[in-house]
């Protein structure tokens, strides 16, 4: 049961954060280019399952070659609770289904997927093990986990729209920076376990500087994302995307001035929140209500829930209190001097 919970937690994290971020990027391009709902749904129904299946396949493949290292660090490894042939079947079966789904969208994209698997093999295979090749390991992970899925997305979309090379380039650059940041954070969080298992990752080799490297990558990723949105505005000439660019840039600037850095949470939290609000408006305006499902990213849901809770718990009671106070002032009674009840008096004095 404990193992099932660990599997569920890891898969949920991948689906909730990575998959839905990928869905966000799909909406970013699709809505900017005014693709109709049918085309968006067609792409999403094939591209997102492909991303999920390939991600799970890669997860199993990576764990398959990390058994010894995970045993030394007492880290959960899914392949230890399954037969080796079952694991190989899952890797091949999920990978082939993903390849087939992608092939029906774009032949070029399916070839890029093959390259992604080759990179993952190079990252994990013991006699190559790019994972332990310092900065090369970070670059490899960033490419197969972020850049290649981005290239696949672009190939899938270019079956329906023309995307300028400049926009494609800045999008890939941003994904590369984001990928470097994500794997650097992951290695930093696994630092103690990697030391125990003698896994010589970039973070292990650069323990004294890894935090500062992550801070720089957070900042560069934020700049890359702002540049991407600026290119979207200039490419599609949309005031809505101009507003998104301005709001996101201001939020990053304020946080940077206050904290001298852009934290890993603020980087994607602010983008997901602001972009999801914009996409929600655009989807409703286009009567694409099914597409709203793609906005259910945990960051957006958490912020929305917090905002609703703030309105219900703080704003509404405060508004009612002020309304009652000034209403009774008009009637000639000061509730601070002559309260309706002791409790009401204390509440009014606070405000």
Secondary structure, DSSP 8 states (H G I E B T S, - for coil): -HHHHHHHHHHHHIIIIIIHHHHHHHHHHHHHTT--HHHHHHHHHHHHHHHHHHHHHHHHHHHHT-HHHHHHTT---GGGGS-HHHHHHHHHHHHHHHHHHHHTT-HHHHHHHHHHHHHHHHHH-TTT-GGGSTHHHHHHHHIIIIIHHHHHHHHHHTTTS---HHHHHHHHHHHHHHHHHHHHHHHHHTHHHHHHTT---HHHHTTTTHHHHHHHHHHHHHHHHHHHHHHHHHHHT-HHHHHHHHHHHHHHHHHHHHHSS--HHHHHHHHHHHHHHHHHHHHHHTT--GGGGGG--HHHHHHHHHHHHHIIIIIHHHHHHHHHHHHHHHTT--TTTS-SSHHHHHHHHH-
